[in-house]
Amino acid sequence: MSDSTFSSAAPSDDASRETDAAHNSQPEPLWRHMVGDQLRRSRLEREETQAETAIRAGVSPQYLSEMERGVKEPSSEMIAAVAGALDLSLADLALAVSENLRFGSAVGANCQAAFALAA
């Protein structure tokens, strides 16, 4: 068989990507926004202030605020410190974020604002 036979028989990767892009008109949110949204949800579920969580995590309240808003691209150490202060393992945090991405759970205002700016 010739190369042209294979290319017409099977969809190309480019065609698959174009089809996927057509189904996903919104860009995917940034990981830092999703992590920040999840950290905020976890903190609020515990009815804690940013200052309380920040003290236990060993970060400033301002830095925690920037993490929650997705302004900072925190290191893995900072994410682990804040998650630990909220009694979350990194696995639990990553699972919650991935479920929010996968199932389209409430995307935070920060992600919606990022979508608006990207448009």
C-alpha positions in Angstrom: 0.0 0.0 0.0 1.1 3.5 -0.6 1.5 6.3 2.0 -1.6 8.0 0.5 -3.7 5.0 1.2 -2.8 5.1 4.9 -3.4 8.8 5.2 -6.9 8.6 3.7 -7.9 5.5 5.7 -7.0 6.8 9.1 -7.7 10.3 10.4 -4.6 12.4 10.9 -3.6 13.7 14.3 -4.2 17.3 13.0 -7.8 16.4 12.1 -8.4 14.9 15.5 -7.0 18.0 17.2 -9.2 20.3 15.1 -12.2 18.2 16.0 -11.3 18.3 19.7 -10.7 22.1 19.5 -14.1 22.6 17.9 -15.8 20.8 20.9 -13.8 22.8 23.4 -14.5 26.4 22.5 -13.3 27.6 26.0 -9.6 27.3 26.7 -8.6 25.1 29.6 -8.0 26.9 32.9 -4.5 27.3 34.2 -3.4 24.8 36.8 -2.5 27.5 39.2 -6.0 28.9 39.0 -7.6 25.5 39.7 -5.2 24.8 42.6 -5.9 28.2 44.1 -9.6 27.8 43.8 -9.4 24.4 45.5 -7.2 25.7 48.3 -9.7 28.6 48.9 -12.7 26.1 48.9 -10.9 23.9 51.4 -10.0 26.9 53.6 -13.5 28.2 53.6 -15.0 24.8 54.3 -12.8 24.9 57.5 -14.2 28.4 58.2 -10.7 29.8 58.4 -9.3 33.2 57.5 -6.3 33.5 55.2 -4.3 34.7 58.2 -5.0 31.5 60.2 -4.1 29.2 57.3 -1.1 31.3 56.3 0.4 31.1 59.8 0.2 27.3 59.9 1.6 27.1 56.4 4.5 29.4 57.1 3.6 31.9 54.4 2.3 35.4 54.5 -1.4 36.1 54.2 -0.6 38.1 51.1 1.2 35.2 49.4 -1.7 32.9 50.3 -4.1 35.4 48.8 -2.1 35.5 45.6 -2.0 31.7 45.5 -5.8 31.4 45.9 -6.3 34.0 43.1 -3.9 32.2 40.8 -1.6 35.2 40.6 1.4 33.3 41.8 2.9 30.2 40.2 3.8 28.6 43.6 6.5 26.0 44.0 5.6 22.5 44.9 6.9 23.2 48.4 4.5 26.1 48.9 1.6 24.1 47.6 2.5 21.3 50.0 2.8 23.7 52.9 -0.6 25.3 52.3 -2.2 21.9 51.6 -0.7 20.5 54.8 -2.0 23.5 56.8 -5.5 22.5 55.5 -5.0 18.8 56.3 -4.9 17.9 52.7 -2.4 15.6 51.1 -0.9 16.6 47.8 -2.7 13.5 46.3 -6.1 14.7 47.7 -5.5 18.2 46.3 -4.4 17.0 42.9 -7.4 14.6 42.8 -9.9 17.4 43.7 -8.4 19.7 41.1 -8.4 17.0 38.4 -12.0 16.1 39.2 -13.0 19.7 38.9 -11.3 19.9 35.5 -12.7 16.6 34.3 -16.3 17.0 35.5 -16.5 20.8 35.0 -17.4 21.5 38.6 -17.8 25.1 39.6 -14.9 26.9 37.9 -13.9 29.8 40.2 -14.3 33.4 39.3 -10.6 33.6 38.6 -10.8 31.1 35.9 -13.9 32.7 34.4 -12.1 36.1 34.4 -9.1 34.4 32.7 -11.4 33.0 30.0 -12.9 36.5 29.5 -9.5 38.0 29.1 -8.4 35.3 26.7 -11.4 35.9 24.4 
